[in-house]
Amino acid sequence: MRVAAIGIAAVLLLTGCASDPLAEQYKEGSNKGYIAGDGSVTEIPEAERGDSISFAGATESGEKISSEDFPGEVLVVNFWYAACAPCRAEAPDLQELSAEYDGKGAQFIGVNVYDQADTALSFNETYGITYPSILDVQDGAVKLAFTGTVPPKAVPTTIVLDKEGRVSARILGQLKEASILGTLIRDAIEE
């Protein structure tokens, strides 16, 4: 009887994990080294946005930058690292949008959550990335700054901050279409 009860408890426990996307990714055994998002978009109406997010750090070139350096601009913050396949796949779209909105009210900032400067610089060269990335691997301070609002649960995650530094949108996982992020940026600029 006791053996049967333990067996039933184990089946129930495993059944409970079956609908958990993180458990599914673990069970697939791909050893890809990251939790993938599904590309879902979360938009936050202007009246429901919380406090502004403030962050700072050193870039891959050693320059110190802060969210405070871009007053009145929309910030597009992309969490990434070089070995992340979805990060590599979306890099050309992010660079294209960064160039499109350069000087037009939006600034892109990467947040590298894993790599050292040489790896990040090599990635930039390979993919033609011209916007800066904060190296957040040592203390995770930038990632922590977003945790109370819309945590970047997966890599990549792209967060759009409005002109007041408040979260207006988040894309969890690889950007499916550049036009989606383009629309989110345009909407934030036009507010």
VOPAGU-2260 file (C-alpha; in pm, 1 decimal, decimal comma):
REM VOPAGU-2260
SITE   aa  ch    i         X         Y         Z
SITE  MET   A    0       0,0       0,0       0,0
SITE  ARG   A    1     279,3     241,8      92,4
SITE  VAL   A    2     461,6     167,8    -235,5
SITE  ALA   A    3     143,6     243,4    -431,1
SITE  ALA   A    4     102,1     576,4    -248,1
SITE  ILE   A    5     460,5     675,0    -325,1
SITE  GLY   A    6     409,0     579,9    -690,0
SITE  ILE   A    7      90,6     788,8    -714,6
SITE  ALA   A    8     262,3    1085,9    -548,3
SITE  ALA   A    9     551,2    1062,8    -795,5
SITE  VAL   A   10     313,4    1053,0   -1093,4
SITE  LEU   A   11     122,5    1354,2    -960,3
SITE  LEU   A   12     445,6    1544,8    -904,5
SITE  LEU   A   13     566,9    1474,1   -1257,3
SITE  THR   A   14     226,9    1559,2   -1404,4
SITE  GLY   A   15     236,7    1896,1   -1227,1
SITE  CYS   A   16     570,1    1975,4   -1393,2
SITE  ALA   A   17     452,8    1870,6   -1738,0
SITE  SER   A   18     275,8    2198,0   -1809,2
SITE  ASP   A   19     564,7    2411,7   -1686,3
SITE  PRO   A   20     758,4    2553,6   -1985,0
SITE  LEU   A   21    1082,7    2566,2   -1784,9
SITE  ALA   A   22    1043,6    2200,8   -1689,8
SITE  GLU   A   23     971,8    2114,3   -2053,1
SITE  GLN   A   24    1292,0    2288,7   -2165,8
SITE  TYR   A   25    1487,9    2101,1   -1901,2
SITE  LYS   A   26    1332,3    1767,4   -1999,3
SITE  GLU   A   27    1412,9    1817,6   -2367,2
SITE  GLY   A   28    1779,4    1778,9   -2270,3
SITE  SER   A   29    1918,5    2018,1   -2530,2
SITE  ASN   A   30    2175,7    2162,3   -2288,6
SITE  LYS   A   31    2143,5    2493,7   -2472,3
SITE  GLY   A   32    2239,2    2682,3   -2155,7
SITE  TYR   A   33    1951,6    2932,1   -2147,4
SITE  ILE   A   34    1577,3    2949,9   -2093,3
SITE  ALA   A   35    1411,3    3054,8   -2415,7
SITE  GLY   A   36    1119,7    3295,5   -2423,1
SITE  ASP   A   37     838,4    3253,6   -2670,4
SITE  GLY   A   38     859,1    3599,6   -2827,0
SITE  SER   A   39     549,5    3713,7   -2638,5
SITE  VAL   A   40     490,1    4086,7   -2614,5
SITE  THR   A   41     367,0    4259,5   -2300,6
SITE  GLU   A   42     251,5    4618,9   -2339,8
SITE  ILE   A   43     181,6    4837,0   -2037,4
SITE  PRO   A   44     -71,1    5117,9   -2079,2
SITE  GLU   A   45      72,4    5459,9   -1997,4
SITE  ALA   A   46    -157,4    5508,6   -1696,9
SITE  GLU   A   47     -44,8    5175,5   -1543,8
SITE  ARG   A   48     331,1    5215,4   -1568,3
SITE  GLY   A   49     528,1    5219,9   -1247,4
SITE  ASP   A   50     831,2    5419,5   -1148,4
SITE  SER   A   51    1114,8    5492,7   -1384,5
SITE  ILE   A   52    1396,0    5239,0   -1405,3
SITE  SER   A   53    1743,7    5368,7   -1336,7
SITE  PHE   A   54    2055,4    5170,6   -1423,8
SITE  ALA   A   55    2422,0    5220,3   -1502,5
SITE  GLY   A   56    2731,9    5023,8   -1586,7
SITE  ALA   A   57    3047,4    4994,1   -1792,2
SITE  THR   A   58    3026,3    4903,8   -2159,5
SITE  GLU   A   59    3235,8    4653,1   -2350,0
SITE  SER   A   60    3470,2    4940,3   -2441,7
SITE  GLY   A   61    3503,3    5051,5   -2076,8
SITE  GLU   A   62    3280,9    5359,2   -2111,1
SITE  LYS   A   63    3046,5    5433,0   -1820,6
SITE  ILE   A   64    2684,9    5486,6   -1925,9
SITE  SER   A   65    2359,8    5534,1   -1740,9
SITE  SER   A   66    1992,1    5550,1   -1822,9
SITE  GLU   A   67    2017,4    5908,8   -1696,1
SITE  ASP   A   68    2241,6    5992,2   -1995,8
SITE  PHE   A   69    1938,8    5983,8   -2228,9
SITE  PRO   A   70    1676,8    6220,5   -2083,3
SITE  GLY   A   71    1356,8    6243,0   -2285,6
SITE  GLU   A   72    1451,9    5953,1   -2512,5
SITE  VAL   A   73    1292,8    5613,6   -2548,2
SITE  LEU   A   74    1540,8    5344,8   -2440,7
SITE  VAL   A   75    1539,1    4999,6   -2597,5
SITE  VAL   A   76    1721,7    4765,7   -2359,4
SITE  ASN   A   77    1817,7    4422,5   -2493,2
SITE  PHE   A   78    1945,4    4150,4   -2258,0
SITE  TRP   A   79    2176,9    3911,1   -2445,1
SITE  TYR   A   80    2501,7    3715,5   -2459,6
SITE  ALA   A   81    2713,5    3591,7   -2749,8
SITE  ALA   A   82    2656,3    3214,4   -2728,6
SITE  CYS   A   83    2277,2    3255,9   -2718,5
SITE  ALA   A   84    2144,2    3139,7   -3057,4
SITE  PRO   A   85    1826,8    3355,8   -3047,7
SITE  CYS   A   86    2045,1    3656,3   -2957,5
SITE  ARG   A   87    2254,9    3598,4   -3269,2
SITE  ALA   A   88    1942,6    3550,9   -3481,6
SITE  GLU   A   89    1783,5    3879,8   -3373,8
SITE  ALA   A   90    2103,9    4088,7   -3378,2
SITE  PRO   A   91    2066,5    4211,4   -3740,4
SITE  ASP   A   92    1708,8    4328,4   -3674,3
SITE  LEU   A   93    1811,7    4511,5   -3358,6
SITE  GLN   A   94    2100,5    4682,5   -3536,5
SITE  GLU   A   95    1873,6    4783,7   -3825,1
SITE  LEU   A   96    1618,0    4935,7   -3587,6
SITE  SER   A   97    1892,1    5106,6   -3387,4
SITE  ALA   A   98    2021,4    5273,5   -3704,1
SITE  GLU   A   99    1667,3    5365,6   -3811,8
SITE  TYR   A  100    1588,4    5542,0   -3482,8
SITE  ASP   A  101    1932,9    5692,3   -3419,3
SITE  GLY   A  102    1878,0    6063,5   -3357,7
SITE  LYS   A  103    1500,9    6020,7   -3387,1
SITE  GLY   A  104    1407,0    5980,1   -3020,6
SITE  ALA   A  105    1521,9    5627,3   -2933,3
SITE  GLN   A  106    1850,4    5484,2   -2808,7
SITE  PHE   A  107    1944,4    5115,1   -2797,1
SITE  ILE   A  108    2147,6    4973,9   -2508,2
SITE  GLY   A  109    2248,7    4611,3   -2480,9
SITE  VAL   A  110    2294,7    4437,1   -2148,8
SITE  ASN   A  111    2533,9    4146,1   -2177,6
SITE  VAL   A  112    2453,9    3906,0   -1894,2
SITE  TYR   A  113    2734,2    3654,4   -1943,9
SITE  ASP   A  114    3036,1    3763,5   -2149,2
SITE  GLN   A  115    3355,5    3954,7   -2089,0
SITE  ALA   A  116    3452,2    4256,3   -2300,6
SITE  ASP   A  117    3653,9    4070,2   -2568,8
SITE  THR   A  118    3367,0    3832,5   -2645,5
SITE  ALA   A  119    3113,1    4116,1   -2659,5
SITE  LEU   A  120    3338,3    4320,5   -2889,8
SITE  SER   A  121    3385,7    4019,7   -3118,3
SITE  PHE   A  122    3007,0    3972,7   -3134,0
SITE  ASN   A  123    2964,5    4340,6   -3223,8
SITE  GLU   A  124    3218,2    4309,2   -3503,7
SITE  THR   A  125    3061,9    3989,8   -3640,7
SITE  TYR   A  126    2705,8    4128,5   -3641,3
SITE  GLY   A  127    2782,8    4495,3   -3709,7
SITE  ILE   A  128    2639,9    4612,9   -3377,4
SITE  THR   A  129    2707,9    4982,4   -3320,8
SITE  TYR   A  130    2509,5    5053,8   -3003,6
SITE  PRO   A  131    2675,1    5003,8   -2661,6
SITE  SER   A  132    2623,1    4712,5   -2425,4
SITE  ILE   A  133    2667,9    4721,8   -2050,5
SITE  LEU   A  134    2859,1    4421,1   -1919,9
SITE  ASP   A  135    2634,3    4298,5   -1638,3
SITE  VAL   A  136    2804,8    3966,4   -1569,3
SITE  GLN   A  137    2985,2    4067,8   -1247,9
SITE  ASP   A  138    2697,8    4190,2   -1032,5
SITE  GLY   A  139    2375,8    4170,4   -1236,8
SITE  ALA   A  140    2287,9    4523,7   -1126,0
SITE  VAL   A  141    2109,7    4616,8   -1449,8
SITE  LYS   A  142    1905,3    4298,3   -1453,2
SITE  LEU   A  143    1821,4    4358,0   -1087,2
SITE  ALA   A  144    1699,3    4711,7   -1165,3
SITE  PHE   A  145    1420,2    4563,4   -1379,7
SITE  THR   A  146    1323,9    4277,5   -1148,1
SITE  GLY   A  147    1043,4    4454,5    -961,8
SITE  THR   A  148     868,1    4569,9   -1279,4
SITE  VAL   A  149     906,6    4325,9   -1569,3
SITE  PRO   A  150    1193,6    4090,0   -1504,6
SITE  PRO   A  151    1393,8    3976,3   -1804,1
SITE  LYS   A  152    1313,8    3609,0   -1738,7
SITE  ALA   A  153    1471,2    3478,4   -2057,5
SITE  VAL   A  154    1761,5    3567,5   -2281,1
SITE  PRO   A  155    1710,0    3746,7   -2506,7
SITE  THR   A  156    1459,4    3989,7   -2360,1
SITE  THR   A  157    1397,7    4334,9   -2503,7
SITE  ILE   A  158    1241,1    4607,4   -2289,9
SITE  VAL   A  159    1118,8    4944,2   -2416,1
SITE  LEU   A  160    1134,1    5232,7   -2168,8
SITE  ASP   A  161     922,1    5539,7   -2238,7
SITE  LYS   A  162    1060,1    5895,1   -2232,5
SITE  GLU   A  163    1018,8    5902,0   -1854,6
SITE  GLY   A  164    1216,7    5579,0   -1809,9
SITE  ARG   A  165     912,3    5364,7   -1730,6
SITE  VAL   A  166     859,6    5021,3   -1884,4
SITE  SER   A  167     615,6    5047,5   -2174,2
SITE  ALA   A  168     674,0    4704,6   -2333,0
SITE  ARG   A  169     868,2    4379,2   -2305,1
SITE  ILE   A  170     944,1    4112,4   -2563,5
SITE  LEU   A  171    1027,4    3789,3   -2384,6
SITE  GLY   A  172    1253,9    3583,5   -2609,3
SITE  GLN   A  173    1368,3    3629,3   -2965,9
SITE  LEU   A  174    1215,8    3913,1   -3162,5
SITE  LYS   A  175     979,9    3747,5   -3413,0
SITE  GLU   A  176     956,2    4042,7   -3650,6
SITE  ALA   A  177    1146,4    4370,9   -3655,1
SITE  SER   A  178     818,7    4548,7   -3730,2
SITE  ILE   A  179     680,6    4447,2   -3388,2
SITE  LEU   A  180     961,5    4622,2   -3201,8
SITE  GLY   A  181     949,2    4910,6   -3449,9
SITE  THR   A  182     582,9    4966,4   -3364,9
SITE  LEU   A  183     652,0    4957,3   -2990,8
SITE  ILE   A  184     930,6    5213,5   -3032,0
SITE  ARG   A  185     719,0    5442,6   -3252,0
SITE  ASP   A  186     430,1    5427,5   -3007,1
SITE  ALA   A  187     659,2    5519,7   -2716,6
SITE  ILE   A  188     814,1    5809,7   -2911,0
SITE  GLU   A  189     470,8    5944,6   -3004,8
SITE  GLU   A  190     334,7    5944,4   -2647,6
